[in-house]
Amino acid sequence: MQKDNSPFIIHNSQSVHAESTADFIHKMAIAQKESNESGYWLELLYQADYLTQEEYTSIIKDNEELNKILASIIITSKEKDAKR
C-alpha cells in the first residue's frame, strides 16, 4: 500500500494557504475523505492479516481521532463563517 499524501500533509501544505474560509472548509473535507479512505484500507490490511490486532487497534484509533478532529474543524469553521 502506497499513499503519497496523508490527511495531515494535506492540512499542512494546502489548507494553510486557503484563499477563503470556504476554500479552507473544502480542503478540510478533502482531508476527512482521505482519512476515511485510509480507515477502509486499514481494515482491508487487517482482514488480510498484514496487520496484527494490536497494530490495527492502535492505528485505527488514531485514524478515528483524526476523523473527529477534522469533523470538529469543519463544523467550527462553518459556524464561524455563518456568523460573518
C-alpha positions, 0 to 999 in steps of 0.5 A: 500500500502506497499513499503519497499524501496523508490527511495531515500533509494535506492540512499542512501544505494546502489548507494553510494557504486557503484563499477563503474560509470556504476554500479552507472548509473544502480542503478540510473535507478533502482531508476527512475523505482521505482519512476515511479512505485510509480507515477502509484500507486499514481494515482491508490490511487487517482482514488480510492479516498484514496487520496484527490486532494490536497494530490495527487497534492502535492505528485505527484509533488514531485514524478515528481521532483524526476523523473527529478532529477534522469533523470538529474543524469543519463544523467550527469553521462553518459556524464561524463563517455563518456568523460573518 
